[in-house]
Amino acid sequence: MADFVSFYLMPGVVLGCIYALGAVGLTLLFGILRFAHFAHGDVMTVGAYVAFVGVVSFGLTAYQSIPLAILVSVLLVMAIDRTFYRPLRRASPIVLLISGFGVALMLRAAILFFFGPDGGVYEQGIRRPMIFATEWGRFRIQERHLWIIGGAVALALTLHLFLTRTRLGKAMRAMSDNPDLARITGIPTERVILATWAIGGATAATAGVFLAIDTQVNPMMGMNMLLPIFAAMILGGVGRPWGAVFGGLVLGIAEELVAAPIWGGQPLLSPAYKVGLSFAVMVLLLIFRPTGLFKGQS
């Protein structure tokens, strides 16, 4: 029991929290702008590398570098929107989709140009896990996992309060439900769009830093996360923030559990094929329930 929680369930929750943060920003962007932002994963990578600069150049810890990563990422996505997406706002979704691919390639190329293809870590060495002795056994939990889970929960609750208690948050929800009606009623759509980009950039940057804390910084890390966070968004329902959180947690935990030796001492899937689970979930949902579990947009 203790080994199962320590080595499979807890890492699954951590991975699910990272997926959830990435999917929340993505689902808000899709719900309001009505296009799939395929550069979202690379924004996560940018946030991770900005924090890496804070650690290496300014002597900050990875957690202290998160506000810097958020600031740079928010300014970046706002500049991207004004430069590339705003002139195409009334274009067909396929044009915006291709533009998103182009922006992703540019961000990835810029990261490779400035930082090279090799990865890096925020902190050298291996920290001993915290051990909690209970009647069910000795649970081993990494301190960084507690920080990641706590940070993800705090951000999710803050976003919930923003969307439900503030005027701008309510305007975002109204525009997501019916953009034409929102424009007719006088909602400042450009302001809502900028706020959506700010939230998307902030959550993506935080997710990228958390992923790098749990693994390492790598130019391809965001691209590798793109499929799972899209699957999490679709699972929870497009345009449903709490659905994205739920979808991310479900996928993260499921990916770790299918590799756990609980089926006759053998894993259901080899760890190398865990990402295939996200792809399978996404395809099945698009076929049988395109609105997701929480009945989002199709």
Secondary structure, DSSP 4 states (H G I P E B T S, - for coil): -HHHIIIIIHHHHHHHHHHHHHHHHHHHHHHHH-S--TTHHHHHHHHHHHHHHHHHHH---TTTTHHHHHHHHHHHHHHHIIIIIGGGTTS-HHHHHHHHHHHHHHHHHHHHHHH-S--B-SS-S-PPPEEEEETTEEEEE-HHHHHHHHHHHHHHHHHHHHHHHSHHHHHHHHHHH-HHHHHHTT--HHHHHHHHHHHHHHHHHHHHHHHHHHS-B-TTHHHHHHHHHHHHHHHH-BT-HHHHHHHHHHHHHHHHHTTSS-BTTB-SS-GGGHHHHHHHHHHHHHHH-TTTTTT-B-
